[in-house]
Amino acid sequence: MQMNLQMQALEKVSENIYLLAGAVSSLAVLITYYLFNVAKEPRIHTSNEKLRAFLDKHVHTLKNKYYPSCFWEGRLQSVMGLRLRLSPAFKLPYRREIVTLLDGGQVGIDFLEPTQKKDKEPSLKVLILPGLTSSSQTSYVKTLAMTCQSAGATVIVLNHRGLGGVPIKTPRLYSASNCEDLVEIIHYLKRKYPGEKMMTIGTSMGGMVFCQYMVNHQQEAQETFICAMVISICWDVVNGVKNLEKPFINHYVINYGLTQNVKFLSKMYRQVLEILRSTNLREFDSHFTAPQFGFETVMDYYRSATVIDNVDKFTIPVFGLSSEDDPLQPLSCLPIKQAEMEGSNLAMIVTVRGGHLGFLEGVVRKPFHYMERVVHDFVTGVRNHRENLLGFNEN
């Protein structure tokens, strides 16, 4: 009897040892995979040696490996990016100005002054253009504003129509292919800050709108802006939407979530049955965005919003930060070849992981992650060494 009990105890110990060995082996495999396949240095794609030299000299974060959060998968990063930064309850103390546009619409512009800026230090105005349904109090927009502020810049955030608590005054909202509202706001800022050149940070759709501005207002862009950084933007909308429609998580989680956000905005002033029934972005854009901006089909709208084939029209330095696993714009959609073409004014910074506006580090909520560290280096470099970026394409 005692012998049997001893044998059972030995078997139990052996079983536990095997389980422990299996767990340790699995953990070792996971750590090995992370260190060799997840944590990597970003790649810089550009033919423009001036842009490469600027990044090398001033954006030191890019010289080291990016160690993503344990939520390293792109779709997880995209979802957790809003949750692992700042709480919605935390509000930045912006100073707001309401601007009435030519068609009677209104937008809110929020200003944040730099902290502890010395009189003799060079000044810099940074215009932040948020994504599709984001505003100045959206988590990642707040952390970007705080980052620019800590880098010594004056922050200016443009809230799209109907966002940021500003009521909708006109039937029209905004789209990724139309930069008319942005042009009016730029003219407003030029009157407010005469003779000062600014820089822009455009995220997702905000960056797409700024690309439309650069393509269609080349001379004005060159006269007004030092440079631009565009983060997680959809360079190729046609193929980006196709990728969003792939099963399972892309279609039923990412695409569905984005659609619910834009449906909520449209319901604020216009009850249309087809819009409320939309389950993905393509259906929503077919029923709402495309006809609102005069496009016959949704594909006409997507082709108009696509900027990948117009990169050669950029007249100022443009720096793109994207991830290979962005569910809205994977590696195959990024303008790598265009950035490497002779005469390009585009430098693409591409990480292996990061998702869409994720670029998370660690596992706890904190305001500053990899994206913010890159932006801080970049804004500081532009503020102190803008002469390295001025004079592009001037005759």
RAMO-V597397 format. One record per run of one state. SS is the DSSP state (A for helix, B for strand, O for the rest). FROM is the first residue (numbers start at 1). LEN is the number of residues. If there is no record, write none. Layout:
ss: [SS:SS]
from: [FROM:FROM]
len: [LEN:LEN]
//
This chain:
ss: [O:A:O:B:O:B:O:A:O:A:O:B:O:A:O:B:O:B:O:B:O:A:O:B:O:A:O:B:O:A:O:A:B:O:A:O:A:O:A:O:A:O:A:O:A:O:B:O:A:O:A:O:B:O:A:O]
from: [1:2:39:40:42:43:46:49:59:60:64:65:67:74:81:95:101:106:113:125:130:139:151:154:159:180:193:198:204:205:217:218:225:232:237:245:249:268:273:277:281:293:298:306:308:314:317:324:331:334:336:340:346:352:370:389]
len: [1:37:1:2:1:3:3:10:1:4:1:2:7:7:14:6:5:7:12:5:9:12:3:5:21:13:5:6:1:12:1:7:7:5:8:4:19:5:4:4:12:5:8:2:6:3:7:7:3:2:4:6:6:18:19:7]
//
